[in-house]
Amino acid sequence: MSNPIRVTVWHEYRHDLENEAVKALYPDGMHSVMKAAIEEHLGAAVVVRTATLDEPEHGLTDEVLANTDVMTWWGHCAHGEVKDEIVDKIQKRVLEGMGLIVLHSGHYSKIFKRLLGTTCSLRWREQGEREILWCVNPGHPITDGLDDEKFELENTEMYGEYFDIPTPDEQAFISWFEGGEIFRSGNCWTRGKGRIFYFRPGHETFPIYYNKNVRRVLANAVKWAAPSSSAPVRLDAPCIKEPLAPISSTHVVDESLHNH
């Protein structure tokens, strides 16, 4: 039996404590509901911990990061409070092979913008409108087990194009909103050895993470993003003194002139 996927559910955990409407929906925090969703679908195949912004080192110590195969990320009002040195460490872990699932307003997090290299900006409107998420890649592991070719959220926050992201390597969902907008709402990338998935639903004042299809997608994404191998990857670029095959050139290079 293979080792379980080690998951860290990271949550800003501010609205849940300060906003009465959010507190009523998620009395133990959104992260506890996300954790339960992953465990519900993946069972013994996962070991899930949570971490929050106000913990020491945002709950992401070197030990936690070293023992995380997949991290989920939800943030909104306190992106700027995430320390750059923690972002550096997360980026390194993704390049080494850790999966990253960025949720809803996490599109504007430091780590997501860092890894994608764009502003990740978008249009938005909060009027509790209907959303249809269309599955545009029914063969993708992230869409496995959904009831239909689409699913609906009765009330949600609108995100609209243009979404300033690099063209996804793969796309799983496109959203249509009652107000007429569309949005690329389920997108996949690879950075280094790490897989990244952005999933749009998740506004804090609506019960999004209780929706059975959202919960299934979240668990599927964890399984998809998990590294396929624990083999280490070299992130540095050392000078190779000993070539793999003989070199016939007699030209001598003055290495002091090179600055890598």
Secondary structure, 3 states (H helix, E strand, C coil): CCCCEEEEEEECCCHHHHCHHHHHHCCCCHHHHHHHHHHHHHHHHEEEEEEECCCHHHHCCHHHHHCCCEEEEECCCCHHHCCHHHHHHHHHHHHHCCEEEEEHHHHHCHHHHHHHCCCCCCEEEEEEEEEEEEECCCCCHHHCCCCCCEEEEEEEEEEECCCCCCCCCEEEEEEEECCCCEEEEEEEEEECCEEEEEECCCCCCCCHHHCHHHHHHHHHHHHHHCCCCCCCCCCCCCCCCCCCCCCCCCCCCCHHHCCC
